């Protein structure tokens, strides 16, 4: 039997409207997964079919390039647990050291870096910029800015590649 003979008359009519180089590929996911995919597709402004097609093509690219991207559940759980531990440590440090503040002040940074020894301005700048506080603050600020620019359509993100300015039409 051919695919067209398996379809109902309603399916056949909608199937016939597709481009002649396309064909039907059925997928039977768990209901929860399908709902998640629908939400992700809507967020991306795509149809479910188009969204899944892009994900499959992306996965094929990773596989063909030899990039390791499939992990076992144990590896994923271990990575997530390590990330949770890191975040909890950062949260505890922030609560103890900064009273829960989410911003950095130059006064705080300078007084933390200064000590009894004389230091040149270049040395102070180097020590301040190398501190974890500054790195974490910058990372958060940069991430927020990237997401804001993405919402405005000025930048785009592609999994496996990173961020870039959107090409103007």
Secondary structure, DSSP 4 states (H G I P E B T S, - for coil): --HHHHS-HHHHHHHHTS-TT---------HHHHHHHHHHHHHHT--HHHHHHHHHHHHHHHHHHT------HHHHHHHHHHHHHHHHHHHHHHHHHHTT--S--HHHHHHHH--SS---HHHHHHHHHTSHHHHHHHHHHHHHHHHHHHHTTSEEEETTTEEEEPPP-
